[in-house]
């Protein structure tokens, strides 16, 4: 806290340097160490009103959290208050990049089932539904990726159906960006995977796109924290996440 108060520019410089070193998951020094990180200072900063009012510092710190949330050990120690802090940045972003990075964090942390429950309880799905209709392509893609991670878990799929997310998703099946289309297809496919518990009309929605024709009998892994594309897998296999972490 004192470092943030005394020299916020230095905190931002450190965050930018950390992100630059770890931006690529394939070469990230942080990801090469399996042990968890103490990121309490990072969460305290993100929850600080001075950071919230500073868009560039917010962006730099969210990117650090995105990197840290690629690691299993870190995702497993996320607390309810941490999720609420991230959702603040979904709800009131001061620039598109902040919304996009916050959605990437949600995508990553929702690889763990308890985090999906906390994300649902935080009301984040409403915010993500609005973000998929944003004019910024990165915001749309990362919001759809977050929904795809949520839809990996059965309780997440139930919640998305209860929230009636389809009207927000269906127009994006014809989006000019293949990244947006692929993630939207992944969400819809995951929502339609519980054939016995939802209306057949949802299954038909999966086939509405003329540009993206999935192979019959496949399911889509939610976007992975260390890659960035959807990987088709057999429907009768264990549910899989969004292709890779961001």
N, C-alpha and C positions, 0 to 999 in steps of 0.2 A: 504493500500500500504506500509506504514512504517513497519507494522508487517511482511509483506512478505519480505521486504528488510532486516530487522534487524534479523529476526529469522525464516527462511522458514521451518526449521525442526519442530519448535513449531506449525506452521500453519498445517503442515502435521499431527502431533500428534493429534491436535484438530479434524481434518477432519476424521482421522481413528477412534477416539473415538466416534464421532457423528455417523458414519456409523455403528459401531459395536452395538451401542444402538438401532439403527433404522433399522437394516438390515432386520428383519422379519416384514412385514407389519402388521401382526396380533397383534404384541406387540409393535409397534413403538410409542414412546411417541409423536413424531412430528405429526404423522398422526391422533392421538387422539384429537389434537387441530385443529378446523376447520379454524381458522383465518389464513390469509396468513402470510408468513414470508418475512422479508427484506433480500433478497439474493443478493443485489447489490454488496456487497463485494466479494461474491463467484464468480459472473460473472466477476468482475474486475480482480480477481486473474486468472481465467481461460483464460482471454484475455491477460494476461501479458506474455511477451516473456520468462521471467525467469521460469515461470511455464511450458510453452510449451516445454522448453528444459529439464525439470526434469520429467522423466516418472513416478516415484513413487508419486510425488506430484500431477501431473496431474491425475493419477488414483484415488488418495484419494479424490480429489476435485470433479471429475466427479461422483464418488459414492455418495457424498453428494448431488449433483444436482439431481441424480436419485431419491434419497429419497424425496427431496423437491418437485420434479415434480410429485409425486404421489398425491399431494393435489390439489384439484380443484382450490382453490383460487390462488395458485401459478401458475398453468398452464394458468390461465386466465390473468395473468399479464406479461407473457413472451413477450418480445419485439423482433423486427426484428434483432437487433444487437446481442441479446442473441442467437437466432437461428444460426446466422452466426458464432458465437463463437463456438458453439457445433459442427457445420459442419466442422470446421477446424480440429477437432480431428477425425472425420470420414476420412478426406482427407489425413492426414499425421500422422497416429498413430505411436508412437515410440515402441509400444508393443501391442500384440493382445488384452490384457485386456483393453487397452484404447479404441480401436475400438469397443469392445463389450459393454463397459459402455456407450460410446457416442451413440451407436445405441439404447441402453435401454432408454436413455434420449429422443431421438427422438420418440421412441415408446410411451412413456408416454405423452409427450407434444402434440402429434398428436391426443390425445383424444378430443382436442378442434379444431373446424373447422378453425378458423383464423390461428392457428398454422400450420395446414396442408398447407394452402396457402403460408405461409412464408417459410415453409420447401421446398415446390416445387420451390419457387422463388430462394431459396439458391442454387439450383442444387444438393441437397442431394440425389436424387433418383439415379443419375449416380453412386455415391459413394456406395450406398446400393446395387446396382446391382453387383458391383464388390465384395462387401463383402460377398454376399451369395455364392460366388464361392471360398471363402477363405478356407484354409486347417484347420482352427481352428473351431471346432464345435460350441462353444459358440458365436463366431463372426457370423457364418452362421445363427444360430437360432435367435439371437437378430436383425440381419439385416432383416431377413424374418419377424420377429415380427413388426419391424418398417414399413416395406412395407405393412403389414396387417393393421396397424393403419391408414396409409395413404389411403389405398384402402377402408376404411370404408366410407369416404366422396365421394360424386359423382364426385367432381372435381379431387379428388385424383385418382379415378378409370380411369377417362378420361386421366389423365396425364400418368399413368402407361401404358395404352394401347398405347398412343402416343410414349412412350419411348421404346415400344416393350420389356417388361421385361420377357415375357414368355420363350424365349430361355435360359435365365439364371435360371429360376425356374424349368422348366420341369425335368431336370436330378435329381433334389433333391426330386422328388416324391418317389424315391427308396433309399433315404438316410438311413443309418443304424440307425440314431437317430430319434426316434418318435417325439421329440420336433421340430426338423427341418422339418420333413414331415408334421406335423400337421399345422405348421404356413404357410408353402408353400401352402398347400391345402386351408388354409383360404384366402390367397391372391388371388389364382386363382378363388376360389368360389366367392369372393367379386367382382372380375373383371367381372365375368360372370353373375352377378345379374341384370345388366341392359340389359335384353334380347333384348329389342326393339332397342338398340342403338349400338350393336356391332355384328360382324360376328358370326354365329352359331358355327364356329369351336372352338371358345374360350370356349363354354360350354362343348364341347367334351373333351377338355384338362383336365377338372376337373375330369374326370373319368379314366384317363390314369393309375393311380397307382393301382397295384394289391394288394398292402399291406394295403392301406387305402381306405376303401369303405364307403363313407359318406352315411347317410340315405337320401333317395330321399326327396326333398322338404325342405332341411335345408339350413340355411345360417350360417356364422361363425362370431362371435363377435371378433373384433381385440383384441389382447392380453391385458388384463387389468393391470393397474398399481399396483393393490393390490393382484392379483392372478397370474397364469402363464399357463393357458391352454385354448384351444378354446372350446367355448360352442355352440353347435348347436341350432339354433332357427328357427322357421318357416320362409320361404322365404318371406311371405307376411307381416311379422312383420317389425317394424321400424328397420333399419340397426343397428347392434350392434358391439361393439368394440372387439378387440383382448382379449381373455378370461380374462386377468387381467393385472394390471400395474406391472412393475418390480421394 
